[in-house]
Amino acid sequence: MGLSPGGHEPVARLIWRKGGRSAWLYRVDLAKPKRKPTLAQELALDKAMAARQTYLLCMRRYFACLPLKTLGSRLECHDGTPADPSSYIAPPATHQLA
């Protein structure tokens, strides 16, 4: 709904999975619209996501985070599965000055 609690206390708490998971419930009529991030915050977030989505050997930035910790490489290098061209952004072209 694009809302935040607005400084109000929760009115209830849902608990499930034998107490392993929980969520706080707030009153919608007291909620306020979420704050808009500043341009600097958006740039910092994009930089952090780029680090998780870019494979350094080919400099492709994928639209999803890469499983580098579990596989050690991107799936294309791990088992030979070709990457779908619509799943990544091509690396920037390198220009050579003459």
Disulfide bonds with the S-S distance in Angstrom:
none
